[in-house]
Amino acid sequence: QQAKPHDLLRRLSLDLTGLPPSPTEVAAFTASPEHYSEKVEALLASPRYGERMAVPWLDVVRYADTVGFHGDQNANVFSYRDYVINSC
């Protein structure tokens, strides 16, 4: 059985961005679910997609914004995080 349009959009959005769709996105998609491939392309072009896909890579390199909980000094490694996000 095929999923209902609002369920399909919710699954798609959560899988690609990690965030649920907004009510306006749901209303627009429900009105014309035949534009599925366009919605996929829009979500893939979203910066949220890059952030979602970067998480496993940052976990692998043990990325952290600080050097540890006991000292908690700032580590200036934001440029690496941004590079990984923009690469995804």
All heavy atoms as an XYZ file, in Angstrom:
695
protein
N       0.842     -1.173      0.000
C       0.000      0.000      0.000
C       0.891      1.241      0.000
O       1.879      1.333      0.726
C      -0.894     -0.019      1.230
C      -1.792      1.158      1.305
C      -2.708      1.089      2.530
O      -2.663      0.157      3.302
N      -3.516      2.100      2.687
N       0.527      2.193     -0.815
C       1.299      3.426     -0.937
C       0.999      4.367      0.230
O      -0.139      4.458      0.697
C       0.964      4.117     -2.256
C       1.865      5.285     -2.546
C       1.645      5.837     -3.945
O       0.827      5.327     -4.680
N       2.371      6.853     -4.276
N       2.023      5.054      0.685
C       1.864      5.985      1.807
C       1.047      7.202      1.383
O       1.057      7.606      0.215
C       3.228      6.438      2.298
N       0.367      7.785      2.337
C      -0.373      9.020      2.082
C       0.633     10.137      1.841
O       1.759     10.096      2.351
C      -1.264      9.345      3.276
C      -2.340      8.314      3.502
C      -3.129      8.627      4.739
C      -4.132      7.516      4.987
N      -4.826      7.682      6.266
N       0.257     11.162      1.059
C       1.209     12.235      0.723
C       1.875     12.885      1.930
O       3.085     13.120      1.915
C       0.358     13.237     -0.054
C      -0.720     12.421     -0.658
C      -1.016     11.339      0.363
N       1.121     13.164      2.998
C       1.738     13.827      4.154
C       2.712     12.893      4.871
O       3.745     13.331      5.369
C       0.688     14.393      5.106
C      -0.200     13.378      5.740
N      -1.291     12.845      5.099
C      -0.141     12.799      6.964
C      -1.878     11.979      5.903
N      -1.202     11.919      7.048
N       2.410     11.582      4.891
C       3.343     10.620      5.483
C       4.604     10.487      4.632
O       5.716     10.399      5.165
C       2.694      9.245      5.632
C       1.587      9.225      6.672
O       1.637     10.060      7.601
O       0.676      8.388      6.553
N       4.415     10.471      3.339
C       5.541     10.358      2.418
C       6.487     11.549      2.559
O       7.711     11.384      2.641
C       5.015     10.256      0.985
C       6.014      9.985     -0.105
C       6.684      8.629      0.097
C       5.327     10.027     -1.462
N       5.918     12.740      2.614
C       6.743     13.938      2.769
C       7.457     13.943      4.110
O       8.629     14.295      4.193
C       5.886     15.196      2.626
C       6.642     16.513      2.798
C       7.729     16.655      1.736
C       5.694     17.685      2.764
N       6.774     13.532      5.155
C       7.405     13.482      6.487
C       8.590     12.526      6.485
O       9.664     12.848      6.976
C       6.378     13.073      7.540
C       6.939     13.054      8.944
C       5.845     12.849      9.971
N       6.375     12.660     11.292
C       6.793     13.634     12.094
N       6.732     14.876     11.688
N       7.262     13.366     13.287
N       8.401     11.336      5.918
C       9.498     10.364      5.854
C      10.661     10.893      5.032
O      11.830     10.769      5.415
C       8.996      9.061      5.237
C       8.021      8.316      6.096
C       7.489      7.105      5.366
N       6.391      6.504      6.094
C       5.593      5.583      5.589
N       5.773      5.145      4.358
N       4.625      5.086      6.313
N      10.342     11.483      3.893
C      11.374     12.025      3.016
C      12.164     13.126      3.707
O      13.395     13.129      3.700
C      10.723     12.560      1.742
C      11.635     13.186      0.704
C      12.550     12.130      0.111
C      10.821     13.857     -0.372
N      11.456     14.049      4.331
C      12.106     15.173      4.998
C      12.969     14.708      6.175
O      14.099     15.166      6.350
C      11.055     16.168      5.460
O      11.657     17.304      6.013
N      12.443     13.782      6.976
C      13.214     13.288      8.118
C      14.451     12.511      7.669
O      15.514     12.618      8.286
C      12.335     12.419      9.017
C      11.304     13.174      9.856
C      10.354     12.205     10.532
C      11.979     14.062     10.874
N      14.330     11.737      6.606
C      15.475     10.976      6.106
C      16.569     11.876      5.545
O      17.754     11.638      5.775
C      15.048      9.991      5.017
C      14.385      8.757      5.583
O      14.482      8.528      6.800
O      13.773      8.008      4.793
N      16.173     12.902      4.799
C      17.178     13.718      4.121
C      17.694     14.890      4.946
O      18.842     15.300      4.773
C      16.626     14.234      2.793
C      16.337     13.164      1.744
C      15.803     13.800      0.472
C      17.584     12.338      1.454
N      16.868     15.452      5.817
C      17.313     16.622      6.575
C      17.319     16.411      8.076
O      17.908     17.200      8.799
C      16.419     17.846      6.265
O      15.103     17.598      6.756
C      16.398     18.159      4.783
N      16.629     15.387      8.548
C      16.523     15.167      9.981
C      15.488     16.057     10.634
O      15.344     16.056     11.850
N      14.749     16.816      9.839
C      13.739     17.734     10.361
C      12.389     17.434      9.731
O      12.313     17.077      8.555
C      14.128     19.182     10.028
C      15.454     19.664     10.595
C      15.836     20.998      9.982
C      15.369     19.773     12.097
N      11.307     17.606     10.475
C       9.984     17.406      9.880
C       9.643     18.559      8.942
O      10.167     19.670      9.092
C       9.051     17.385     11.092
C       9.758     18.167     12.125
C      11.234     17.946     11.892
N       8.763     18.323      7.991
C       8.361     19.410      7.091
C       7.474     20.414      7.816
O       6.788     20.080      8.781
C       7.584     18.687      5.989
C       7.070     17.455      6.641
C       8.113     17.065      7.657
N       7.494     21.636      7.334
C       6.633     22.665      7.932
C       5.190     22.437      7.485
O       4.939     21.762      6.483
C       7.095     24.058      7.487
O       6.831     24.235      6.110
N       4.238     22.997      8.207
C       2.838     22.853      7.796
C       2.572     23.376      6.377
O       1.775     22.799      5.645
C       2.068     23.656      8.837
C       2.935     23.611     10.049
C       4.344     23.647      9.521
N       3.243     24.442      5.986
C       3.042     24.966      4.633
C       3.614     24.015      3.580
O       3.036     23.857      2.510
C       3.664     26.362      4.467
O       5.042     26.314      4.829
C       2.962     27.388      5.323
N       4.740     23.369      3.902
C       5.290     22.380      2.978
C       4.351     21.192      2.838
O       4.150     20.682      1.729
C       6.652     21.889      3.460
C       7.765     22.893      3.332
C       9.063     22.383      3.924
O       9.035     21.912      5.082
O      10.084     22.457      3.228
N       3.764     20.764      3.942
C       2.820     19.642      3.910
C       1.604     20.000      3.067
O       1.161     19.218      2.221
C       2.399     19.223      5.333
C       1.275     18.206      5.289
C       3.587     18.679      6.106
N       1.072     21.202      3.268
C      -0.108     21.624      2.512
C       0.198     21.694      1.016
O      -0.598     21.232      0.193
C      -0.600     22.973      3.028
N       1.350     22.236      0.666
C       1.713     22.349     -0.749
C       1.932     20.978     -1.371
O       1.510     20.722     -2.510
C       2.964     23.206     -0.901
N       2.593     20.086     -0.654
C       2.860     18.751     -1.182
C       1.582     17.925     -1.276
O       1.386     17.177     -2.226
C       3.894     18.028     -0.327
C       4.342     16.724     -0.911
C       5.240     16.703     -1.958
C       3.861     15.523     -0.418
C       5.661     15.498     -2.516
C       4.268     14.319     -0.954
C       5.173     14.308     -2.007
N       0.707     18.047     -0.307
C      -0.555     17.311     -0.325
C      -1.418     17.743     -1.502
O      -2.121     16.932     -2.096
C      -1.311     17.510      1.003
O      -0.453     17.124      2.078
C      -2.560     16.678      1.062
N      -1.328     19.024     -1.860
C      -2.106     19.534     -2.994
C      -1.592     18.989     -4.324
O      -2.362     18.833     -5.263
C      -2.081     21.055     -2.997
N      -0.288     18.713     -4.408
C       0.268     18.203     -5.670
C       1.409     17.219     -5.405
O       2.578     17.531     -5.615
C       0.751     19.358     -6.543
O       1.737     20.099     -5.864
N       1.077     16.001     -4.953
C       2.123     15.016     -4.643
C       2.853     14.476     -5.871
O       3.863     13.813     -5.735
C       1.368     13.902     -3.920
C      -0.039     14.036     -4.351
C      -0.244     15.495     -4.643
N       2.359     14.798     -7.068
C       3.040     14.328     -8.278
C       4.379     15.029     -8.490
O       5.174     14.617     -9.314
C       2.133     14.505     -9.510
C       1.807     15.932     -9.871
C       0.573     16.482     -9.141
O      -0.021     15.760     -8.328
O       0.226     17.636     -9.383
N       4.649     16.062     -7.728
C       5.919     16.779     -7.817
C       6.950     16.203     -6.840
O       7.793     16.916     -6.310
C       5.708     18.269     -7.556
C       4.810     18.927     -8.537
N       5.137     19.077     -9.866
C       3.570     19.454     -8.394
C       4.151     19.678    -10.496
N       3.183     19.917     -9.622
N       6.879     14.915     -6.603
C       7.752     14.232     -5.653
C       9.226     14.438     -5.987
O      10.027     14.780     -5.123
C       7.415     12.742     -5.635
C       8.274     11.926     -4.704
C       8.031     11.911     -3.343
C       9.339     11.167     -5.191
C       8.814     11.170     -2.471
C      10.125     10.418     -4.327
C       9.862     10.423     -2.983
O      10.655      9.697     -2.132
N       9.595     14.238     -7.264
C      11.009     14.352     -7.631
C      11.525     15.775     -7.440
O      12.687     15.972     -7.058
C      11.244     13.892     -9.069
O      10.493     14.676     -9.968
N      10.674     16.773     -7.649
C      11.086     18.156     -7.416
C      11.333     18.397     -5.925
O      12.262     19.115     -5.552
C      10.025     19.119     -7.936
C       9.883     19.107     -9.445
C       8.701     19.936     -9.924
O       8.130     20.698     -9.111
O       8.354     19.800    -11.100
N      10.506     17.798     -5.082
C      10.683     17.956     -3.636
C      11.960     17.272     -3.174
O      12.686     17.795     -2.330
C       9.463     17.396     -2.889
C       9.472     17.699     -1.422
C       9.479     19.201     -1.178
C       9.544     19.531      0.283
N       9.676     20.962      0.537
N      12.261     16.109     -3.754
C      13.505     15.415     -3.427
C      14.694     16.296     -3.788
O      15.626     16.479     -2.988
C      13.594     14.057     -4.144
C      14.982     13.457     -3.998
C      12.534     13.103     -3.626
N      14.673     16.868     -4.980
C      15.776     17.737     -5.415
C      15.913     18.963     -4.515
O      17.027     19.383     -4.184
C      15.565     18.180     -6.869
C      15.692     17.056     -7.868
C      17.065     16.406     -7.867
O      18.082     17.115     -7.702
O      17.126     15.175     -8.018
N      14.789     19.537     -4.099
C      14.837     20.710     -3.214
C      15.443     20.343     -1.859
O      16.253     21.106     -1.311
C      13.432     21.285     -3.031
N      15.071     19.195     -1.327
C      15.633     18.775     -0.040
C      17.119     18.447     -0.164
O      17.907     18.738      0.739
C      14.860     17.576      0.512
C      13.458     17.886      1.030
C      12.696     16.600      1.322
C      13.511     18.762      2.260
N      17.519     17.850     -1.279
C      18.940     17.550     -1.486
C      19.768     18.819     -1.641
O      20.951     18.837     -1.302
C      19.118     16.655     -2.706
C      18.625     15.214     -2.553
C      18.731     14.487     -3.889
C      19.407     14.484     -1.486
N      19.157     19.882     -2.144
C      19.866     21.156     -2.313
C      19.877     21.986     -1.032
O      20.597     22.976     -0.937
C      19.214     21.955     -3.439
N      19.128     21.565     -0.034
C      19.021     22.310      1.216
C      20.301     22.204      2.041
O      20.939     21.156      2.086
C      17.850     21.742      2.024
O      17.881     22.200      3.344
N      20.685     23.283      2.729
C      21.832     23.200      3.642
C      21.596     22.197      4.774
O      22.534     21.633      5.318
C      21.974     24.613      4.204
C      21.053     25.483      3.457
C      20.130     24.627      2.659
N      20.341     21.975      5.133
C      20.029     20.997      6.173
C      20.445     19.584      5.760
O      20.818     18.770      6.594
C      18.518     20.982      6.500
C      17.927     22.328      6.894
C      18.352     22.852      8.229
N      19.488     23.713      8.341
C      19.671     24.921      7.820
N      18.792     25.457      7.038
N      20.761     25.615      8.053
N      20.394     19.293      4.460
C      20.838     17.980      3.972
C      22.338     17.808      4.236
O      22.779     16.773      4.721
C      20.537     17.829      2.478
C      21.137     16.585      1.882
C      20.586     15.337      2.133
C      22.268     16.656      1.082
C      21.138     14.189      1.601
C      22.825     15.506      0.537
C      22.251     14.279      0.801
O      22.815     13.141      0.279
N      23.116     18.841      3.940
C      24.555     18.774      4.195
C      24.863     18.581      5.665
O      25.750     17.807      6.029
N      24.124     19.266      6.513
C      24.330     19.113      7.953
C      23.999     17.695      8.399
O      24.722     17.103      9.198
C      23.463     20.120      8.707
C      23.902     21.553      8.498
C      22.903     22.566      9.015
O      21.827     22.161      9.517
O      23.186     23.768      8.900
N      22.930     17.140      7.878
C      22.514     15.777      8.248
C      23.543     14.748      7.792
O      23.888     13.828      8.523
C      21.146     15.493      7.614
C      20.691     14.074      7.701
C      19.748     13.909      8.830
N      19.034     12.633      8.719
C      18.807     11.864      9.738
N      19.185     12.222     10.937
N      18.172     10.739      9.596
N      24.037     14.891      6.578
C      24.980     13.928      6.035
C      26.387     14.083      6.622
O      27.185     13.155      6.594
C      25.052     14.048      4.508
C      23.764     13.670      3.806
S      23.302     11.948      4.086
C      21.811     12.105      5.038
N      26.677     15.248      7.181
C      28.000     15.487      7.756
C      28.173     14.834      9.126
O      29.303     14.549      9.532
C      28.262     16.983      7.877
N      27.092     14.569      9.816
C      27.173     14.041     11.186
C      27.993     12.754     11.277
O      28.898     12.661     12.114
C      25.763     13.871     11.797
C      25.805     13.075     13.083
C      25.148     15.229     12.032
N      27.751     11.734     10.435
C      28.575     10.517     10.552
C      30.062     10.782     10.298
O      30.923     10.201     10.961
C      28.001      9.577      9.485
C      26.634     10.081      9.212
C      26.684     11.556      9.449
N      30.366     11.680      9.350
C      31.771     11.981      9.065
C      32.421     12.691     10.248
O      33.572     12.417     10.603
C      31.888     12.844      7.810
C      31.530     12.092      6.581
C      30.351     12.149      5.900
C      32.350     11.138      5.902
N      30.390     11.296      4.838
C      31.599     10.664      4.804
C      33.626     10.633      6.112
C      32.098      9.723      3.921
C      34.121      9.698      5.222
C      33.360      9.254      4.143
N      31.698     13.607     10.850
C      32.255     14.309     12.002
C      32.392     13.380     13.204
O      33.319     13.522     13.997
C      31.380     15.523     12.344
C      31.359     16.612     11.269
C      30.333     17.676     11.618
C      32.728     17.225     11.070
N      31.512     12.411     13.318
C      31.650     11.412     14.375
C      32.899     10.562     14.169
O      33.606     10.230     15.124
C      30.426     10.499     14.436
C      29.210     11.179     15.042
O      29.378     12.254     15.662
O      28.109     10.633     14.886
N      33.183     10.208     12.925
C      34.342      9.367     12.621
C      35.639     10.056     13.019
O      36.551      9.433     13.555
C      34.363      8.984     11.119
C      35.696      8.389     10.711
C      33.242      8.015     10.818
N      35.731     11.356     12.765
C      36.962     12.077     13.100
C      36.925     12.637     14.524
O      37.800     13.399     14.910
C      37.263     13.214     12.096
C      37.480     12.663     10.723
C      36.192     14.274     12.102
N      35.894     12.251     15.265
C      35.723     12.699     16.648
C      35.764     14.211     16.766
O      36.447     14.787     17.614
C      36.773     12.067     17.557
C      36.632     10.581     17.624
C      37.645      9.992     18.518
N      37.458      8.538     18.541
C      37.919      7.766     19.483
N      38.583      8.281     20.485
N      37.719      6.479     19.427
N      35.025     14.851     15.869
C      34.943     16.305     15.857
C      34.314     16.792     17.163
O      33.336     16.240     17.639
C      34.078     16.782     14.687
C      33.820     18.261     14.705
C      34.753     19.142     14.194
C      32.671     18.773     15.266
C      34.534     20.501     14.225
C      32.439     20.126     15.309
C      33.375     20.981     14.782
O      33.156     22.329     14.823
N      34.876     17.854     17.713
C      34.304     18.481     18.906
C      34.640     19.958     18.896
O      35.682     20.368     18.391
C      34.854     17.837     20.170
N      33.747     20.745     19.433
C      33.966     22.187     19.506
C      34.856     22.577     20.678
O      35.259     23.714     20.796
C      32.639     22.926     19.643
C      31.801     22.858     18.383
O      32.334     22.456     17.336
O      30.618     23.210     18.450
N      35.123     21.633     21.577
C      35.954     21.918     22.745
C      36.994     20.818     22.890
O      36.934     19.784     22.232
C      35.107     21.984     24.028
O      34.510     20.709     24.237
C      34.030     23.046     23.944
N      37.949     21.032     23.780
C      39.009     20.051     23.991
C      38.665     19.058     25.093
O      39.437     18.164     25.376
C      40.366     20.727     24.295
C      40.857     21.489     23.093
C      40.272     21.630     25.503
N      37.551     19.211     25.719
C      37.159     18.276     26.772
C      36.286     18.946     27.807
O      36.276     20.161     27.941
N      35.572     18.134     28.546
C      34.629     18.707     29.505
C      35.317     19.319     30.715
O      34.803     20.228     31.333
C      33.611     17.645     29.948
C      34.209     16.537     30.769
C      34.281     16.636     32.137
C      34.707     15.391     30.158
C      34.829     15.618     32.895
C      35.253     14.372     30.911
C      35.320     14.480     32.283
N      36.496     18.847     31.067
C      37.129     19.358     32.280
C      37.750     20.736     32.072
O      37.773     21.542     32.968
C      38.187     18.378     32.800
C      39.260     18.075     31.806
N      39.034     17.228     30.747
C      40.526     18.507     31.679
C      40.149     17.158     30.021
N      41.052     17.915     30.570
N      38.267     21.023     30.886
C      38.847     22.339     30.622
C      37.888     23.214     29.843
O      37.746     24.393     30.089
N      37.246     22.589     28.875
C      36.232     23.222     28.052
C      36.700     24.523     27.401
O      35.957     25.481     27.287
C      34.958     23.450     28.858
C      33.725     23.365     27.969
O      33.820     22.755     26.890
O      32.684     23.902     28.353
N      37.953     24.542     26.965
C      38.410     25.683     26.189
C      37.878     25.522     24.755
O      37.656     24.422     24.280
C      39.943     25.752     26.128
C      40.622     25.880     27.451
C      40.997     24.532     28.044
O      40.745     23.496     27.467
N      41.580     24.569     29.225
N      37.664     26.627     24.110
C      37.187     26.567     22.733
C      38.293     26.090     21.810
O      39.449     26.468     21.947
C      36.690     27.931     22.275
C      35.380     28.301     22.917
O      34.608     27.429     23.273
N      35.127     29.584     23.057
N      37.927     25.250     20.879
C      38.847     24.802     19.833
C      38.352     25.408     18.529
O      37.189     25.267     18.175
C      38.869     23.284     19.762
N      39.203     26.088     17.824
C      38.802     26.768     16.592
C      38.891     25.825     15.398
O      39.814     25.899     14.594
C      39.670     28.009     16.370
C      39.429     29.047     17.436
O      38.306     29.216     17.889
N      40.466     29.729     17.867
N      37.931     24.948     15.297
C      37.901     23.989     14.198
C      36.607     24.115     13.396
O      36.218     23.193     12.691
C      38.077     22.544     14.719
C      39.490     22.313     15.201
C      37.090     22.238     15.806
N      35.965     25.258     13.488
C      34.711     25.458     12.778
C      34.887     25.367     11.273
O      33.988     24.935     10.568
C      34.090     26.812     13.134
C      33.784     26.959     14.592
C      34.483     27.848     15.376
C      32.798     26.178     15.170
C      34.194     27.974     16.724
C      32.508     26.299     16.517
C      33.207     27.199     17.299
N      36.034     25.772     10.778
C      36.240     25.734      9.325
C      36.198     24.301      8.803
O      35.697     24.043      7.705
C      37.554     26.413      8.942
O      38.632     25.779      9.591
N      36.701     23.343      9.575
C      36.629     21.944      9.150
C      35.187     21.463      9.123
O      34.745     20.812      8.178
C      37.465     21.047     10.064
C      37.365     19.598      9.669
C      37.992     19.137      8.520
C      36.594     18.704     10.403
C      37.872     17.815      8.125
C      36.477     17.387     10.020
C      37.120     16.949      8.879
O      36.993     15.646      8.490
N      34.424     21.802     10.151
C      33.002     21.422     10.187
C      32.265     21.998      8.990
O      31.509     21.304      8.310
C      32.360     21.909     11.478
C      30.886     21.516     11.582
C      30.104     22.382     12.524
N      30.143     23.751     12.065
C      30.002     24.804     12.848
N      29.849     24.655     14.132
N      30.034     26.019     12.357
N      32.500     23.269      8.692
C      31.841     23.904      7.550
C      32.263     23.257      6.236
O      31.451     23.098      5.327
C      32.152     25.399      7.539
C      31.532     26.116      8.723
O      30.601     25.563      9.346
O      31.982     27.242      9.025
N      33.535     22.881      6.131
C      34.019     22.209      4.927
C      33.287     20.876      4.716
O      32.840     20.573      3.614
C      35.530     21.969      5.042
C      36.058     21.014      4.007
C      36.252     21.401      2.699
C      36.348     19.692      4.354
C      36.726     20.513      1.749
C      36.811     18.796      3.414
C      37.007     19.217      2.112
O      37.461     18.326      1.176
N      33.130     20.103      5.773
C      32.439     18.807      5.663
C      30.984     19.010      5.296
O      30.446     18.332      4.413
C      32.567     18.004      6.967
C      31.713     16.747      6.923
C      34.014     17.645      7.245
N      30.317     19.971      5.922
C      28.908     20.239      5.618
C      28.742     20.662      4.163
O      27.865     20.177      3.463
C      28.337     21.297      6.574
C      28.208     20.717      7.982
C      26.983     21.825      6.084
C      27.849     21.723      9.043
N      29.589     21.558      3.706
C      29.485     22.029      2.323
C      29.868     20.967      1.309
O      29.441     21.022      0.152
C      30.338     23.272      2.125
C      29.784     24.453      2.897
O      28.583     24.557      3.097
N      30.672     25.324      3.331
N      30.645     19.987      1.713
C      31.031     18.904      0.810
C      29.910     17.895      0.593
O      29.881     17.204     -0.408
C      32.249     18.158      1.359
O      33.351     19.016      1.396
N      29.014     17.806      1.558
C      27.902     16.844      1.450
C      26.862     17.399      0.585
O      26.160     17.494     -0.032
C      27.329     16.531      2.807
S      28.479     15.634      3.867
